[in-house]
């Protein structure tokens, strides 16, 4: 499971009617949100109980770290991932290093995140998502050149993914690299003409 570090979407201001409708929808969905929070709390209780009863088993620490990460609770997630690494004696599992890097990125520790992403890539060099999140970390650090290099590596590995092209297009928009962003959204539409997100962002660029 790789967490999402996609830059904040660029959206136009919504009409007041749409905002009011959204507010109504949020109220209607409150019971669902409360139910999800209860599930999350139950997951933690369950995993903590497993750890208490079997403290030398590594997997529950890792799964608990994932639960904390999904709630964007970086510090407890890191603690659980490191506990898993200690018990498993530093296992060479690429997804572990990637997820640990994502948690550090949430804290703004981008140098640490980059180091962990790079180790994950050494273990799994064919995964496009790893180059994508590495590019995002470089972008957050302000290194546009290395961000661009890693986005291009991701595209080279998975050029047929319209979703990846959209994500990288959004990253370029965040970097104010509009021609590069436009190219990625166009590539996404050429792969999947029904990709409404790519069409919306192209329209946004055209109306600027």
Secondary structure, 3 states (H helix, E strand, C coil): CCCCCCCCCCCCCCCHHHHHHHHHHHHHCHHHHHHHHHHHHHHHHHHHHHHHHCCCCCHHHHHHHHHHHHCCCHHHHHHHHHHHHHHCCCCCCHHHHHHHHHHHHHCCCHHHHHHHHHHHHHHCCCCHHHHHHHHHHHHHHCCHHHHHHHHHHHHHHCCCCHHHHHHHHHHHHHCCCHHHHHHHHHHHHHHCCCCHHHHHHHHHHHCC
